[in-house]
Amino acid sequence: RDPRELRDAARGVRKERVLVYKEPFLSFSPDLAFDALPRCRMIYLVRDGRDVADSIIRKYDVLTDARLASLDSNEAPLGRRVGDLYVPWWVEPGREGTFLDADPYVRAIWMWSELNARCERFLARPDVRDSGRVLEVRYERLMADPIGEGEALVEHLGMRLGPRAKARLEEGHLRS
């Protein structure tokens, strides 16, 4: 949407039926959105952790010693000071040294693993599973069959796959 349209929706001038909010860090606590928005539909898009870690390192240059010297990073906005560095809040107490001894790629895998574990526990809850409100999608399957998987994803949101969305999905590939 154009930002003016979103502003109108926020003011109540325009009603929006669908809001897509892409936020990987919501995976730290997916129950927040699930419980706060009882009519929401959610998509849990999970990707191979090695690819996620590679992307985190290449595109965002986070979880390095230089970035952990302060709490300015989205990946570690809260942390415990250990020596000259901050250990992100999601690292289990007692594992700070192991985390700091790891290279940034291993740290990124660690973060992915923690995010994924929290989502898996959330998805295993009977109330979540039985609600039909959460669709789990494997990124690799989506890229292998962008139209088939994409159609299921869009239908889960109560929408239909339009020509513009179909064209965007057709751009997907396994190297994405």
Secondary structure as GFF3:
##gff-version 3
##sequence-region A 1 176
A	DSSP	alpha_helix	3	11	.	.	.	ID=ss1
A	DSSP	three_ten_helix	24	28	.	.	.	ID=ss2
A	DSSP	alpha_helix	31	36	.	.	.	ID=ss3
A	DSSP	beta_strand	42	46	.	.	.	ID=ss4
A	DSSP	alpha_helix	49	55	.	.	.	ID=ss5
A	DSSP	pi_helix	56	60	.	.	.	ID=ss6
A	DSSP	three_ten_helix	67	69	.	.	.	ID=ss7
A	DSSP	beta_strand	79	82	.	.	.	ID=ss8
A	DSSP	beta_strand	85	88	.	.	.	ID=ss9
A	DSSP	alpha_helix	96	101	.	.	.	ID=ss10
A	DSSP	alpha_helix	104	124	.	.	.	ID=ss11
A	DSSP	alpha_helix	126	131	.	.	.	ID=ss12
A	DSSP	beta_strand	134	138	.	.	.	ID=ss13
A	DSSP	alpha_helix	139	144	.	.	.	ID=ss14
A	DSSP	alpha_helix	146	156	.	.	.	ID=ss15
A	DSSP	alpha_helix	163	170	.	.	.	ID=ss16
###
